[in-house]
Amino acid sequence: MKIIALLLSSFLLINCAEKQPKKEISLETRAKQIHEKVITIDTHNDINVKNFTDSVNYTQRLDTQVNLPKMKEGGLDVTWLIVYTGQDSLNDQGYEKAKENALAKFDAIHRLCEEIAPDEIALALTSEDVRKIDAQGKKVAMIGVENAYPIGTDLANFEVYHKLGARYISLAHNGHSQFSDSNTGEADGIWLHNGLSDLGKEAIKEMNRLGIMIDVSHPSKEAMKQMIALSKAPIIASHSSARALCDHSRNLDDEQLLLMKENGGVVQTVALDSYLNTEKIEARNNKLKEIEKAVMDSLGVENLDRKAVMAMPKNERDAYIEQYTAIKKIVDTKASTMANMPPAVDVADFVDHIDYMVKLIGINHVGISSDFDGGGGIEGWSDASETFNVTLELVKRGYTEEEIAKLWGENLLRVLDEVQAVAKRLGQG
């Protein structure tokens, strides 16, 4: 009798439990679980060597958009720190000057990882390194080179950069280099090489040999097409969005996107407002200019264009820039309290580009970048501390955990693996 009673009691408990509705977790909780689980990689963050000293560095919550405290707050696991160098004349004197700047940035990144904060961040050279460092609870640094101009004309310097940790290189930036035409040629229709120079074509072979990813975010469309034709490995666009949604020469059109898919590469969607929504940014900028003029007039400060500022003596220029920076903060504060301000470009606009590219070329060929400290940053992802908001928007759009993992880094690591595998086949150890 006791056995029957126990069985009956158990049956009733099980039956009641089955009838109880399952408690569903909130969308935000689910997004947080995914965000904590996947490896989040941002492929483009600029640096200033002044922030890599004993007294001022990334262990502090600086005004920079990326630093260790902000990465921890936002759950950003991997930052590609950028060796960027502007360019001057295409001659040995210009190359040498730029080389000093580039090497100083390499040195700064190594100093952060090896001397300043080795317990908090480490440099990765492979996807295996990324996973190992992440598993140790540290943040991960990787190195990309934006503009091969400082390499000069000696292809042996690609190997020097590779040994220093460079794992992607762009052959041009804003202006045609000795290697490649830039997207900026669209503005005036003037091209230097009609794509790649002969030296640039040799550089593609050298990057394949070394296992360096080829970055096509700044080179011209014709140069990009030639790179794909020549490369034996997949390529990347380290920080570009979809031109169909925002007609900017830095974005990739549908033909380029389809070529990226065919090549097996990945396009790292960039969170830079002027590359995401032209109408919104123009409307907001026009209003901000009105506010800025009113503030500067009230303070008796002349509003000078960039050319006029750069022509000033250095001490006057530095003082003007400092004053203008303070005024910009006043303008931003005032704008944030105005009810009639046009909306800012935001995370939803950013993910619209991800949606578009995923639909066109597939989930395996799209990634994420910010261009923080180089012009990037949008409402909702204004710095690394707000990184979770991107994952939250992806979850809202219906992306699965597996898809979000691919977007946040697995696609990029897959390309890195394939590029390094090609190098091994070509005899690079």
Protein Blocks (a to p, Z undefined) as FASTA:
>chain_A
ZZmmmmmmmmmmmmmmmmpccddddfklmmmmmmmmpccddfbdcddfklmcfklcckbc
cfbfbdfklmmmnopabdcdddddddddddfklmmmmmmmmmmmmmmmmmmmmmmmmmlo
ccdfbfklmmmmmmnopacdddddehjklnomafklmmmmmmnopabdcfbdcdddfkbc
cfklmmnopafkopaafklmmmmmmmmmnopacdfklmcfklmmmmmmmpcbdcddfbdc
dfkloccfkbccfklmmmmmmnopacdddfdfklmommlmmmmmmmmmmmmmmmmmmnop
acddfklmmmpcfklmmmmmmmmmmmmmmmmmmmmmpmklccdddfklmmmmmmmmmmmn
opklcccdekioilpacehiabfklmmmmmmmmmmnopafklmmmmnommmmmmmmmmmm
mmmmnonZZ
